[in-house]
């Protein structure tokens, strides 16, 4: 399960309803939630956040919390 899949599972939302509300296909929603190599586009994330009544910035922050900048040596 992807970070998005975990996020949606915590929210207990229905993926079919997200697909209907966002216009994304159910297959695409399944790919984004189950396939680790899938890439979530910004427009998709924004629509999903709106569909589940979540602040898009908060959602992005949670989905990307594992990312860090590289340290640069002088």
VOGU-3710 file (C-alpha; in Angstrom, 3 decimals, decimal comma):
1> xxxxxxxxxx> 0,000/0,000/0,000  1,240/3,475/-0,866  1,340/6,544/1,385  -1,858/7,719/-0,305  -3,458/4,335/0,339  -2,531/4,532/4,019  -3,812/8,116/4,221  -7,166/7,160/2,699  -7,449/4,048/4,881  -7,034/6,205/7,993
11> xxxxxxxxxx> -9,830/8,439/6,736  -12,057/5,394/6,006  -13,124/6,732/2,618  -14,645/4,875/-0,306  -12,373/4,773/-3,368  -15,326/4,436/-5,753  -16,835/7,622/-4,361  -13,478/9,417/-4,751  -13,327/8,261/-8,370  -16,837/9,569/-9,066
21> xxxxxxxxxx> -16,250/12,916/-7,349  -12,822/13,592/-8,907  -13,371/12,203/-12,392  -10,350/9,929/-11,947  -10,929/6,325/-12,951  -11,306/3,670/-10,279  -8,322/1,916/-11,894  -6,209/5,056/-11,428  -7,281/5,404/-7,793  -6,382/1,739/-7,217
31> xxxxxxxxxx> -3,007/2,255/-8,888  -2,269/5,314/-6,745  -3,191/3,504/-3,537  -1,693/0,076/-4,214  1,303/0,442/-6,573  4,441/1,822/-4,899  5,944/2,929/-8,217  2,922/5,028/-9,220  3,385/8,787/-9,266  0,673/10,998/-7,803
41> xxxxxxxxxx> 0,274/14,184/-9,830  -0,434/17,457/-8,052  -3,786/17,937/-9,781  -4,851/14,429/-8,740  -3,839/15,016/-5,132  -5,706/18,331/-5,048  -8,909/16,775/-6,403  -8,675/13,837/-3,982  -8,186/16,223/-1,057  -11,257/18,210/-2,079
51> xxxxxxxxxx> -13,281/15,008/-2,535  -12,525/13,842/1,004  -12,923/17,321/2,511  -9,281/17,598/3,567  -6,945/20,578/3,361  -4,701/19,884/0,322  -1,645/21,418/2,046  -2,112/19,219/5,113  -2,553/16,155/2,906  0,602/16,950/0,942
61> xxxxxxxxxx> 2,555/17,514/4,135  1,514/14,113/5,478  2,140/12,282/2,203  5,590/13,832/1,834  6,762/13,797/5,461  9,386/11,142/4,630  11,160/13,424/2,129  14,233/15,370/3,214  16,730/17,667/1,563  20,261/16,388/1,090
71> xxxx> 22,935/17,924/3,238  25,435/19,970/1,275  29,063/19,983/2,340  31,033/23,211/1,916
//
